[in-house]
Amino acid sequence: GATVTRGSSSVTTDETGAFADLGGDVNAPITASGGVDISTGQNFTGTLEAPAGATVVTPLTTLVQSLVASGDSLAEALATVQTAFGLPDAVAASTGDQSLLNFDPVAAASGDDADAAAVGTAVAKAGIQVATVLQNAAAGDAAEFARLADALAVQLKAAPVDLTDATAVTNVMSAAEASADA
């Protein structure tokens, strides 16, 4: 499994990506590295992050944490990611079952609740796209993954991304790479 860390405490995820009993400073961000991406079955070479208080760590929480680390409030960061990917309003809440900070999109997408499944599918799709784009662009380099995630988060503040348009995703990533190189 992946290694999940908060401050000086770390745990290993189970086969579903879940983790429990993570100690450390509750005011510190959470990171997850290594393991296998359960949505793609591929080895994961980057590091995902989530803001303090989150109960999940995903590609989308990584973008949220990048924005928080760059000075945005948590509410601003959640709204930026929600808007950029055209996700339902509930994911931009800092609390609640469908908040990006607490929501397991893979479990929800396969659950019995049709509304939660629809949100789960949309969030999972956006997360898979973000992870795939970042992993491909970083070519297995964890530091490059983090650098590009930060740059992509900043780019998302400028405009939403149509995840069904490969050209749009490529253009955003190119702009993110250019700003990261500047």
C-alpha positions in Angstrom: 0.0 0.0 0.0 0.8 3.7 -0.1 2.5 5.4 2.8 0.3 8.1 4.4 2.0 10.7 6.6 1.0 13.6 8.8 3.8 15.3 10.6 6.0 12.5 12.1 3.3 9.8 12.0 2.8 7.4 9.1 0.6 4.4 8.3 0.2 2.1 5.2 -3.0 1.9 3.3 -4.9 -1.3 2.8 -5.7 -2.9 -0.5 -8.6 -0.5 -1.0 -6.5 2.6 -0.3 -8.1 3.2 3.1 -6.0 4.2 6.1 -6.8 4.5 9.8 -5.1 5.6 13.0 -3.0 8.3 11.5 -1.5 10.3 14.3 0.6 13.3 14.1 -0.2 17.0 14.2 -3.9 17.3 13.2 -3.2 20.8 11.9 -0.6 19.5 9.4 -1.4 18.5 5.8 -1.5 14.8 4.9 0.7 13.2 2.2 0.4 9.8 0.5 3.1 8.3 -1.7 3.9 5.0 -3.4 1.5 2.1 -3.7 -0.8 1.3 -6.6 -3.5 3.6 -7.9 -6.7 1.6 -7.2 -8.6 3.4 -10.0 -6.0 2.6 -12.7 -4.1 -0.4 -11.3 -0.8 1.4 -12.1 2.1 2.0 -9.8 1.8 5.5 -8.3 5.1 7.5 -8.4 3.9 10.9 -7.2 3.0 12.3 -3.9 -0.6 13.2 -3.2 -1.5 15.8 -0.5 -4.6 16.9 1.4 -5.2 19.8 3.7 -5.2 19.4 7.5 -8.5 17.8 8.6 -9.0 15.8 5.5 -9.9 12.1 5.7 -9.0 11.2 2.1 -6.0 12.0 -0.1 -6.7 12.2 -3.8 -5.4 14.0 -6.9 -8.1 16.7 -6.3 -7.2 17.2 -2.7 -3.6 17.6 -3.9 -4.7 20.6 -6.0 -6.6 22.0 -3.1 -3.6 21.7 -0.8 -1.4 23.3 -3.5 -3.7 26.3 -3.6 -3.8 26.5 0.2 0.0 26.3 0.4 0.2 29.2 -2.1 -2.0 31.4 0.1 -5.6 30.7 -0.8 -8.1 30.0 2.0 -9.4 26.5 2.2 -12.8 27.7 1.0 -11.2 29.5 -2.0 -9.2 26.4 -2.9 -12.1 24.0 -2.7 -14.2 26.4 -4.9 -11.4 26.7 -7.5 -11.1 22.9 -7.9 -14.9 22.4 -7.9 -15.4 25.1 -10.6 -12.4 24.1 -12.7 -13.7 20.6 -13.1 -17.5 21.4 -13.2 -18.1 19.3 -10.1 -21.3 19.5 -8.0 -21.4 22.3 -5.4 -21.4 19.8 -2.5 -17.7 18.9 -3.2 -16.6 22.5 -2.4 -17.8 22.3 1.2 -15.1 22.0 3.9 -17.3 19.5 5.7 -19.9 16.9 4.8 -20.1 13.5 3.2 -19.5 14.8 -0.3 -16.7 17.3 0.5 -13.5 16.7 -1.5 -11.8 16.4 1.9 -14.0 13.5 3.1 -15.4 11.9 0.0 -14.2 8.5 -1.3 -15.3 8.8 -5.0 -14.4 5.2 -5.8 -16.6 3.8 -3.1 -19.4 6.2 -3.8 -19.3 5.5 -7.5 -20.0 1.8 -6.9 -22.5 2.3 -4.1 -26.3 2.0 -4.0 -27.1 5.7 -3.5 -27.6 7.0 -7.1 -26.9 10.7 -6.2 -23.7 9.8 -4.4 -22.7 7.5 -7.2 -23.1 10.3 -9.8 -21.0 12.6 -7.7 -18.5 9.8 -7.1 -18.2 9.1 -10.8 -17.6 12.8 -11.6 -15.0 13.2 -8.9 -13.3 9.9 -9.7 -13.1 10.9 -13.4 -11.6 14.3 -12.6 -9.1 12.7 -10.2 -8.1 10.0 -12.7 -7.5 12.6 -15.3 -5.4 14.8 -13.0 -3.3 11.8 -11.8 -2.8 10.5 -15.3 -1.8 13.9 -16.8 0.6 14.6 -13.9 2.2 11.1 -13.9 2.7 11.2 -17.6 4.1 14.7 -17.6 6.4 13.9 -14.6 7.6 10.7 -16.1 8.0 9.0 -12.8 9.9 11.9 -11.1 8.1 12.5 -7.7 9.6 16.0 -7.4 8.5 16.9 -10.9 5.0 15.6 -10.1 4.8 17.9 -7.1 6.1 20.9 -9.1 3.6 20.3 -11.9 0.7 19.7 -9.4 1.5 23.1 -7.9 1.6 24.8 -11.3 -1.5 23.1 -12.5 -3.4 24.2 -9.4 -2.4 27.8 -10.2 -3.5 27.5 -13.8 -6.9 26.2 -12.7 -7.6 29.5 -11.0 -7.6 31.1 -14.5 -10.1 28.8 -16.2 -12.1 25.6 -15.9 -10.9 22.5 -17.7 -13.0 20.3 -20.0 -11.8 16.9 -19.1 -13.3 15.4 -22.2 -11.1 17.6 -24.5 -7.6 16.2 -24.7 -6.4 19.4 -26.4 -7.7 21.5 -23.6 -6.0 19.3 -21.0 -2.7 19.4 -23.0 -2.9 23.2 -23.3 -3.5 23.6 -19.5 -0.6 21.2 -18.7 1.7 23.1 -21.2 0.8 26.4 -19.5 1.4 24.8 -16.1 4.8 23.5 -17.2 5.7 26.9 -18.6 4.8 28.7 -15.4 6.6 26.0 -13.4 9.7 26.6 -15.5 9.5 30.4 -15.1 
